[in-house]
Amino acid sequence: MQKSKTLNDSGLPARSMAGLSAFGGARGNQGFTIIELLIAVALGLVIMAGLFRTFKVQHDSYLVQDQVSAMQQNLRAAMHFIIRDLQMAGYRTNFDRTNKQLDWNDLDGDSLPDNNTEPGRPLLFAVNNASAAGIKANTDVIVIVKAGSEGRLLIAGEGASGGVITLSTRDLDGDGTVDLNNTGKKFGVLVKDDLSFADLFQVDTPSGSINPPLGLTENYTTGDSVYRTDLIIYRVTDDAARPCLVRKNLGDDNGYQVIAENIDNLQFRYLLNDNTWVNDPTGNQTRVRAVEVLLVARTAYEQRGYRDTSSVPFGDYTIPAPNDAYRRKTLNSLVKTRNVGL
């Protein structure tokens, strides 16, 4: 006898309808509501915002540390150059016992500070807290004088007397190039063989005998020495976006060379032989026994949310607070002037 099947309103067996409800029937096709989707999106945005903020903080910290590392390298490199030149200040030129009066502005051909004609023996010349075009305001300028590497003994027929210098060749180191001329390489020094005296001179002719405008006080002959002279200038440029420490050798026919970028300030002070400190050695060059150097470097870019409100004391002078968003570091060094005061 055949069993009867229970049918529902759709004409399907009741058991089949139960299966549809469980596996995708009308109730299973409803999905998420709009409110549920909005909540999910909002939670996702909150999580993404937190992740982005964490990434941004880490990224900014990396950039700052990278700039700080570069700033420290700039400071060390700049100080290395300055110390090296300061330790050689007065090498051979220290034996010149007469004061020379040199106008660095005329010699350099650019806008160095006003009133920079200084008398003194050829050792160290300085401008304290300069104020002129091309130089960052309230930074120091220094000129270091020393014998260059090109030099030799005078040979027969060479010498200096009566204010005239006679050289058979101006190639002082035998490399085939002229080491003295009346344009870029116009400074030299004559030194007695017993180191009793020296004369800084300036070349006034392209060839032949030299009638140095600085004058001569001694006679020189075979066995004495002649050297090209270095006159090295350090200063900070006034480029607000990227101030640089630059170096120029007036005695070697080269222009200003960038030693370090983002150097914000350069300061010097000088220890004299009576243990007093001065900011400008004018008239006391031979009494200088040490030079303290202060370099201030800054990061290449400003840091959001940071403000530098710190001033920097240096002797009796204080560098005012910059009140900007650059990070800064300072580096000090005390350099003994080994060739000054001999």
Beta strands, then each sheet from edge to edge (+ up, - down):
strand 1: 100-103
strand 2: 117-120
strand 3: 124-132
strand 4: 135-153
strand 5: 159-161
strand 6: 164-166
strand 7: 187-191
strand 8: 198-202
strand 9: 225-236
strand 10: 244-249
strand 11: 257-261
strand 12: 263-272
strand 13: 277-278
strand 14: 288-298
strand 15: 312-314
strand 16: 317-319
strand 17: 328-336
sheet 1: 1+ 2-
sheet 2: 3+ 4- 9+ 7- 8+
sheet 3: 3+ 4- 9+ 10- 11+
sheet 4: 5+ 6-
sheet 5: 13+ 12- 14+ 17-
sheet 6: 15+ 16-
end
